Amino acid sequence: MSLAVFIGTQRAQHGIPYATSCRALGVSQAWFYKWRKGDVSLRRARRAAVDAAVAYEFARRQGRDGSPPITTRLRDAGWRISKNTVADSMRRQGLVARPRKKRRGLTKAERRARKPADLVERDFAPPGRINQRWVSDLTEIPSGEGVLYLASILDLQSRRAVGYALGEHHDADLAAAAVQVAIAVRGGDVAGVVLHTDQGGEFSGGALAGVCARVGIVQSMGRTGSALDNAVAESFHSTVEFELRSRHRFATRAEARRAVVAWIEEYNTDRLHSTNGMICPVDYENGRRRPGAKTYDQLRRRRRNRPAETTRATNPAEAAAPPEILRTLRDGHRRRAASGPVPPASRAATAVATATPCPPAAAASAGQAALDSAASTGPGRQRQGQARACPRAHATQPNQDP
């Protein structure tokens, strides 16, 4: 029995007023009457509609999408909604797309293997066109008949899986087969493409090197045991693990093969990719763009190349303030950080000294009034007295609450 039902029962059976029961149980009368009459507020109706739409999109994609893709799909359907609203709705409903887990690096270097230079150097920003940089890696797909290995090739410009191969052996022949599929998909003209991989033996073997040499592909390799040196390929196979391997148990290799082919087809033609501005890879290659959408790599480059003077102020008040006032404020912060917490009685004097300059007489009277007020009424009254004495000093005073 809920608490609201109990309160209603006491009124019906024993004649105890609702107000008395709410007061005795320590609950709000407004809360009880809202339960009794039903909450018909527009906010609650909107929240219920958002929760239903988010749950539908989450279930339609089998729980594989987080808040950004769901937000994009709802906006395409006509909703005016933000990513934070979708994230709050998922949190309320307990919808988690992808829980985090720890990684363990177990890769060991083959010292005698051929090691091309690292031509990417962790720069995975999309190139200007397709067929400039590819990344590749291998992963395994378990089944009841044994492990099935997947070798995939991704184009960094659109994040499309342009080539892949499935086999029972984790070797250079499988990696070479995936590259040959990618060459066929791209029409054979792939001279000058940089193929970036890790230093596994399947990529340093003679079969893959021969295929690359015949068509003019340049091999590139990251460091041993560093997933970040091949982050895009690692991320793709992590998505395969989350969206496919963790949700299905394959009885045979043939069943696993069909599921992998169907998933990659969906990945290329339907799954929204954040790097493409929430466009699937095939549509992105065909020139489709969302108006005003900025990719993650574009934002990262803009933030990295932003001049130092444009990052000086972090809010409108600082942006409009003269440089000498900002230097005064920063010097005050440094002195307080070096000397430790400021005693409550001296905060007003410090604020007056570091604020916008007032006339000498007004500043002195403001400081004295604030100190007298702090000694008699405490920190809360102290700030009010200071604001009345010198409004400009209070307006530019930095936040000094502990």
Contacts in CASP RR format, 6 or more apart in sequence:
PFRMAT RR
TARGET T0000
AUTHOR 0000-0000-0000
METHOD contacts of the structure
MODEL  1
MSLAVFIGTQRAQHGIPYATSCRALGVSQAWFYKWRKGDVSLRRARRAAV
DAAVAYEFARRQGRDGSPPITTRLRDAGWRISKNTVADSMRRQGLVARPR
KKRRGLTKAERRARKPADLVERDFAPPGRINQRWVSDLTEIPSGEGVLYL
ASILDLQSRRAVGYALGEHHDADLAAAAVQVAIAVRGGDVAGVVLHTDQG
GEFSGGALAGVCARVGIVQSMGRTGSALDNAVAESFHSTVEFELRSRHRF
ATRAEARRAVVAWIEEYNTDRLHSTNGMICPVDYENGRRRPGAKTYDQLR
RRRRNRPAETTRATNPAEAAAPPEILRTLRDGHRRRAASGPVPPASRAAT
AVATATPCPPAAAASAGQAALDSAASTGPGRQRQGQARACPRAHATQPNQ
DP
1 9 0 8 1.000
3 25 0 8 1.000
3 27 0 8 1.000
4 31 0 8 1.000
4 32 0 8 1.000
4 35 0 8 1.000
4 36 0 8 1.000
6 21 0 8 1.000
7 18 0 8 1.000
7 21 0 8 1.000
7 22 0 8 1.000
7 25 0 8 1.000
7 27 0 8 1.000
7 32 0 8 1.000
8 18 0 8 1.000
8 21 0 8 1.000
8 36 0 8 1.000
10 16 0 8 1.000
10 21 0 8 1.000
11 17 0 8 1.000
11 18 0 8 1.000
11 21 0 8 1.000
18 29 0 8 1.000
18 32 0 8 1.000
18 33 0 8 1.000
19 29 0 8 1.000
22 28 0 8 1.000
22 29 0 8 1.000
22 32 0 8 1.000
47 89 0 8 1.000
50 81 0 8 1.000
50 85 0 8 1.000
50 86 0 8 1.000
50 89 0 8 1.000
51 89 0 8 1.000
51 92 0 8 1.000
51 93 0 8 1.000
53 74 0 8 1.000
53 77 0 8 1.000
53 79 0 8 1.000
54 70 0 8 1.000
54 74 0 8 1.000
54 86 0 8 1.000
54 89 0 8 1.000
54 90 0 8 1.000
54 93 0 8 1.000
54 95 0 8 1.000
55 93 0 8 1.000
55 95 0 8 1.000
57 65 0 8 1.000
57 70 0 8 1.000
57 73 0 8 1.000
57 74 0 8 1.000
58 65 0 8 1.000
58 66 0 8 1.000
58 70 0 8 1.000
58 90 0 8 1.000
58 95 0 8 1.000
58 97 0 8 1.000
61 69 0 8 1.000
62 243 0 8 1.000
62 247 0 8 1.000
63 95 0 8 1.000
63 97 0 8 1.000
64 97 0 8 1.000
64 242 0 8 1.000
64 243 0 8 1.000
65 73 0 8 1.000
65 97 0 8 1.000
65 272 0 8 1.000
66 90 0 8 1.000
66 97 0 8 1.000
66 98 0 8 1.000
67 83 0 8 1.000
67 84 0 8 1.000
67 86 0 8 1.000
67 87 0 8 1.000
67 90 0 8 1.000
68 83 0 8 1.000
68 274 0 8 1.000
68 278 0 8 1.000
69 271 0 8 1.000
69 272 0 8 1.000
69 274 0 8 1.000
69 278 0 8 1.000
70 86 0 8 1.000
70 90 0 8 1.000
71 81 0 8 1.000
71 82 0 8 1.000
71 83 0 8 1.000
71 86 0 8 1.000
72 272 0 8 1.000
72 278 0 8 1.000
72 290 0 8 1.000
73 272 0 8 1.000
74 81 0 8 1.000
74 86 0 8 1.000
75 81 0 8 1.000
89 95 0 8 1.000
90 96 0 8 1.000
90 97 0 8 1.000
98 242 0 8 1.000
103 227 0 8 1.000
105 225 0 8 1.000
105 227 0 8 1.000
107 198 0 8 1.000
107 199 0 8 1.000
107 200 0 8 1.000
107 224 0 8 1.000
107 225 0 8 1.000
108 224 0 8 1.000
109 199 0 8 1.000
109 224 0 8 1.000
109 225 0 8 1.000
110 199 0 8 1.000
110 200 0 8 1.000
110 201 0 8 1.000
110 204 0 8 1.000
113 199 0 8 1.000
113 200 0 8 1.000
113 201 0 8 1.000
113 204 0 8 1.000
113 205 0 8 1.000
114 204 0 8 1.000
114 205 0 8 1.000
114 209 0 8 1.000
115 199 0 8 1.000
115 204 0 8 1.000
115 221 0 8 1.000
116 218 0 8 1.000
116 219 0 8 1.000
116 220 0 8 1.000
116 221 0 8 1.000
117 220 0 8 1.000
117 221 0 8 1.000
118 196 0 8 1.000
118 220 0 8 1.000
118 221 0 8 1.000
118 222 0 8 1.000
118 223 0 8 1.000
118 229 0 8 1.000
119 194 0 8 1.000
119 196 0 8 1.000
119 218 0 8 1.000
119 220 0 8 1.000
120 133 0 8 1.000
120 135 0 8 1.000
120 194 0 8 1.000
120 196 0 8 1.000
120 220 0 8 1.000
120 222 0 8 1.000
120 229 0 8 1.000
122 228 0 8 1.000
122 229 0 8 1.000
122 231 0 8 1.000
124 135 0 8 1.000
124 156 0 8 1.000
124 231 0 8 1.000
124 232 0 8 1.000
124 297 0 8 1.000
125 156 0 8 1.000
125 297 0 8 1.000
125 300 0 8 1.000
125 301 0 8 1.000
126 156 0 8 1.000
126 157 0 8 1.000
126 158 0 8 1.000
126 159 0 8 1.000
126 275 0 8 1.000
126 295 0 8 1.000
126 297 0 8 1.000
127 133 0 8 1.000
127 156 0 8 1.000
127 157 0 8 1.000
128 157 0 8 1.000
129 157 0 8 1.000
130 155 0 8 1.000
130 157 0 8 1.000
130 158 0 8 1.000
130 160 0 8 1.000
130 186 0 8 1.000
130 285 0 8 1.000
131 155 0 8 1.000
131 157 0 8 1.000
131 186 0 8 1.000
131 189 0 8 1.000
131 190 0 8 1.000
131 193 0 8 1.000
132 156 0 8 1.000
132 157 0 8 1.000
132 193 0 8 1.000
132 194 0 8 1.000
133 155 0 8 1.000
133 156 0 8 1.000
133 157 0 8 1.000
133 193 0 8 1.000
133 194 0 8 1.000
133 196 0 8 1.000
134 153 0 8 1.000
134 154 0 8 1.000
134 155 0 8 1.000
134 156 0 8 1.000
134 162 0 8 1.000
134 182 0 8 1.000
134 193 0 8 1.000
134 194 0 8 1.000
134 195 0 8 1.000
134 196 0 8 1.000
134 217 0 8 1.000
135 153 0 8 1.000
135 154 0 8 1.000
135 156 0 8 1.000
135 195 0 8 1.000
135 196 0 8 1.000
135 197 0 8 1.000
135 230 0 8 1.000
135 232 0 8 1.000
135 233 0 8 1.000
136 151 0 8 1.000
136 152 0 8 1.000
136 153 0 8 1.000
136 154 0 8 1.000
136 175 0 8 1.000
136 178 0 8 1.000
136 179 0 8 1.000
136 195 0 8 1.000
136 196 0 8 1.000
136 197 0 8 1.000
136 203 0 8 1.000
136 233 0 8 1.000
137 151 0 8 1.000
137 152 0 8 1.000
137 197 0 8 1.000
137 198 0 8 1.000
137 230 0 8 1.000
137 233 0 8 1.000
137 234 0 8 1.000
137 236 0 8 1.000
137 237 0 8 1.000
138 149 0 8 1.000
138 150 0 8 1.000
138 151 0 8 1.000
138 152 0 8 1.000
138 170 0 8 1.000
138 174 0 8 1.000
138 175 0 8 1.000
138 202 0 8 1.000
139 149 0 8 1.000
139 150 0 8 1.000
139 152 0 8 1.000
139 237 0 8 1.000
139 240 0 8 1.000
139 241 0 8 1.000
140 147 0 8 1.000
140 148 0 8 1.000
140 149 0 8 1.000
140 150 0 8 1.000
140 170 0 8 1.000
141 147 0 8 1.000
141 148 0 8 1.000
141 149 0 8 1.000
141 150 0 8 1.000
141 166 0 8 1.000
141 240 0 8 1.000
141 244 0 8 1.000
141 245 0 8 1.000
141 250 0 8 1.000
141 256 0 8 1.000
141 260 0 8 1.000
142 148 0 8 1.000
142 245 0 8 1.000
142 250 0 8 1.000
142 256 0 8 1.000
143 250 0 8 1.000
143 251 0 8 1.000
143 252 0 8 1.000
143 253 0 8 1.000
143 255 0 8 1.000
143 256 0 8 1.000
144 250 0 8 1.000
144 251 0 8 1.000
144 252 0 8 1.000
144 253 0 8 1.000
145 251 0 8 1.000
145 252 0 8 1.000
145 253 0 8 1.000
146 168 0 8 1.000
146 253 0 8 1.000
147 168 0 8 1.000
148 166 0 8 1.000
148 167 0 8 1.000
148 168 0 8 1.000
148 253 0 8 1.000
148 256 0 8 1.000
148 257 0 8 1.000
148 260 0 8 1.000
149 166 0 8 1.000
149 167 0 8 1.000
149 168 0 8 1.000
149 169 0 8 1.000
149 170 0 8 1.000
149 174 0 8 1.000
150 164 0 8 1.000
150 165 0 8 1.000
150 166 0 8 1.000
150 167 0 8 1.000
150 237 0 8 1.000
150 240 0 8 1.000
150 260 0 8 1.000
151 164 0 8 1.000
151 165 0 8 1.000
151 166 0 8 1.000
151 174 0 8 1.000
151 175 0 8 1.000
151 177 0 8 1.000
151 178 0 8 1.000
151 202 0 8 1.000
152 161 0 8 1.000
152 163 0 8 1.000
152 164 0 8 1.000
152 178 0 8 1.000
152 233 0 8 1.000
152 236 0 8 1.000
152 237 0 8 1.000
152 264 0 8 1.000
153 161 0 8 1.000
153 162 0 8 1.000
153 163 0 8 1.000
153 164 0 8 1.000
153 178 0 8 1.000
153 179 0 8 1.000
153 181 0 8 1.000
153 182 0 8 1.000
153 195 0 8 1.000
154 160 0 8 1.000
154 161 0 8 1.000
154 162 0 8 1.000
154 232 0 8 1.000
154 233 0 8 1.000
154 236 0 8 1.000
155 162 0 8 1.000
155 281 0 8 1.000
156 232 0 8 1.000
157 285 0 8 1.000
158 276 0 8 1.000
158 281 0 8 1.000
158 282 0 8 1.000
158 284 0 8 1.000
158 285 0 8 1.000
159 232 0 8 1.000
159 236 0 8 1.000
159 273 0 8 1.000
159 275 0 8 1.000
159 276 0 8 1.000
159 281 0 8 1.000
159 284 0 8 1.000
160 268 0 8 1.000
160 281 0 8 1.000
160 282 0 8 1.000
160 284 0 8 1.000
160 285 0 8 1.000
161 236 0 8 1.000
161 264 0 8 1.000
161 267 0 8 1.000
161 268 0 8 1.000
161 281 0 8 1.000
162 181 0 8 1.000
162 182 0 8 1.000
162 185 0 8 1.000
162 186 0 8 1.000
163 178 0 8 1.000
163 179 0 8 1.000
163 181 0 8 1.000
163 182 0 8 1.000
163 185 0 8 1.000
164 178 0 8 1.000
164 181 0 8 1.000
164 260 0 8 1.000
164 264 0 8 1.000
165 174 0 8 1.000
165 175 0 8 1.000
165 177 0 8 1.000
165 178 0 8 1.000
165 181 0 8 1.000
166 257 0 8 1.000
166 260 0 8 1.000
167 174 0 8 1.000
168 253 0 8 1.000
170 202 0 8 1.000
171 202 0 8 1.000
171 207 0 8 1.000
172 201 0 8 1.000
172 202 0 8 1.000
172 203 0 8 1.000
172 204 0 8 1.000
172 205 0 8 1.000
172 206 0 8 1.000
172 207 0 8 1.000
172 208 0 8 1.000
173 207 0 8 1.000
174 202 0 8 1.000
175 197 0 8 1.000
175 202 0 8 1.000
175 203 0 8 1.000
175 207 0 8 1.000
175 208 0 8 1.000
176 207 0 8 1.000
176 208 0 8 1.000
176 210 0 8 1.000
176 211 0 8 1.000
179 195 0 8 1.000
179 208 0 8 1.000
179 211 0 8 1.000
179 212 0 8 1.000
179 217 0 8 1.000
180 211 0 8 1.000
182 190 0 8 1.000
183 190 0 8 1.000
183 211 0 8 1.000
183 215 0 8 1.000
188 215 0 8 1.000
190 215 0 8 1.000
190 216 0 8 1.000
190 217 0 8 1.000
191 215 0 8 1.000
191 216 0 8 1.000
191 217 0 8 1.000
192 216 0 8 1.000
192 217 0 8 1.000
192 218 0 8 1.000
193 216 0 8 1.000
193 217 0 8 1.000
193 218 0 8 1.000
194 217 0 8 1.000
194 218 0 8 1.000
194 219 0 8 1.000
194 220 0 8 1.000
195 212 0 8 1.000
195 217 0 8 1.000
195 218 0 8 1.000
195 219 0 8 1.000
195 220 0 8 1.000
196 220 0 8 1.000
196 221 0 8 1.000
196 222 0 8 1.000
196 230 0 8 1.000
196 233 0 8 1.000
197 203 0 8 1.000
197 219 0 8 1.000
197 220 0 8 1.000
197 221 0 8 1.000
197 222 0 8 1.000
197 230 0 8 1.000
197 233 0 8 1.000
198 221 0 8 1.000
198 222 0 8 1.000
198 224 0 8 1.000
198 225 0 8 1.000
198 229 0 8 1.000
198 230 0 8 1.000
199 221 0 8 1.000
199 222 0 8 1.000
199 223 0 8 1.000
199 224 0 8 1.000
199 225 0 8 1.000
202 208 0 8 1.000
203 219 0 8 1.000
203 221 0 8 1.000
204 221 0 8 1.000
208 219 0 8 1.000
209 219 0 8 1.000
211 217 0 8 1.000
212 218 0 8 1.000
212 219 0 8 1.000
222 229 0 8 1.000
222 230 0 8 1.000
223 229 0 8 1.000
227 234 0 8 1.000
239 267 0 8 1.000
240 260 0 8 1.000
240 263 0 8 1.000
243 263 0 8 1.000
244 259 0 8 1.000
244 260 0 8 1.000
244 263 0 8 1.000
248 259 0 8 1.000
250 256 0 8 1.000
250 259 0 8 1.000
267 281 0 8 1.000
268 280 0 8 1.000
268 281 0 8 1.000
268 282 0 8 1.000
269 280 0 8 1.000
269 281 0 8 1.000
269 282 0 8 1.000
269 283 0 8 1.000
270 280 0 8 1.000
271 280 0 8 1.000
272 278 0 8 1.000
272 279 0 8 1.000
272 280 0 8 1.000
273 279 0 8 1.000
273 280 0 8 1.000
273 281 0 8 1.000
273 284 0 8 1.000
274 295 0 8 1.000
274 296 0 8 1.000
275 295 0 8 1.000
275 296 0 8 1.000
275 297 0 8 1.000
276 284 0 8 1.000
276 295 0 8 1.000
277 289 0 8 1.000
277 290 0 8 1.000
277 293 0 8 1.000
277 294 0 8 1.000
277 295 0 8 1.000
278 290 0 8 1.000
278 293 0 8 1.000
279 288 0 8 1.000
279 289 0 8 1.000
279 290 0 8 1.000
279 293 0 8 1.000
312 318 0 8 1.000
312 326 0 8 1.000
313 319 0 8 1.000
313 321 0 8 1.000
313 326 0 8 1.000
317 396 0 8 1.000
318 326 0 8 1.000
321 396 0 8 1.000
325 356 0 8 1.000
325 396 0 8 1.000
328 354 0 8 1.000
329 354 0 8 1.000
329 396 0 8 1.000
329 398 0 8 1.000
331 354 0 8 1.000
332 350 0 8 1.000
332 354 0 8 1.000
333 398 0 8 1.000
336 342 0 8 1.000
336 350 0 8 1.000
336 400 0 8 1.000
341 402 0 8 1.000
342 350 0 8 1.000
342 400 0 8 1.000
344 374 0 8 1.000
344 378 0 8 1.000
344 379 0 8 1.000
344 382 0 8 1.000
345 371 0 8 1.000
345 374 0 8 1.000
345 375 0 8 1.000
347 374 0 8 1.000
347 379 0 8 1.000
347 382 0 8 1.000
347 400 0 8 1.000
348 367 0 8 1.000
348 370 0 8 1.000
348 371 0 8 1.000
348 373 0 8 1.000
348 374 0 8 1.000
348 382 0 8 1.000
348 383 0 8 1.000
348 386 0 8 1.000
349 367 0 8 1.000
349 370 0 8 1.000
349 371 0 8 1.000
350 400 0 8 1.000
351 370 0 8 1.000
351 386 0 8 1.000
351 393 0 8 1.000
351 394 0 8 1.000
351 397 0 8 1.000
351 398 0 8 1.000
351 400 0 8 1.000
352 358 0 8 1.000
352 363 0 8 1.000
352 366 0 8 1.000
352 367 0 8 1.000
352 370 0 8 1.000
352 386 0 8 1.000
352 390 0 8 1.000
352 393 0 8 1.000
354 397 0 8 1.000
354 398 0 8 1.000
355 390 0 8 1.000
355 392 0 8 1.000
355 393 0 8 1.000
355 394 0 8 1.000
355 395 0 8 1.000
355 396 0 8 1.000
355 397 0 8 1.000
356 392 0 8 1.000
356 393 0 8 1.000
356 395 0 8 1.000
356 396 0 8 1.000
357 363 0 8 1.000
358 366 0 8 1.000
358 390 0 8 1.000
358 392 0 8 1.000
358 393 0 8 1.000
362 389 0 8 1.000
362 390 0 8 1.000
363 390 0 8 1.000
363 393 0 8 1.000
365 389 0 8 1.000
366 386 0 8 1.000
366 389 0 8 1.000
366 390 0 8 1.000
366 393 0 8 1.000
367 386 0 8 1.000
367 389 0 8 1.000
369 385 0 8 1.000
369 386 0 8 1.000
369 389 0 8 1.000
370 382 0 8 1.000
370 385 0 8 1.000
370 386 0 8 1.000
370 389 0 8 1.000
373 381 0 8 1.000
373 382 0 8 1.000
373 384 0 8 1.000
373 385 0 8 1.000
373 386 0 8 1.000
374 381 0 8 1.000
374 382 0 8 1.000
383 394 0 8 1.000
386 393 0 8 1.000
386 394 0 8 1.000
386 397 0 8 1.000
387 394 0 8 1.000
END
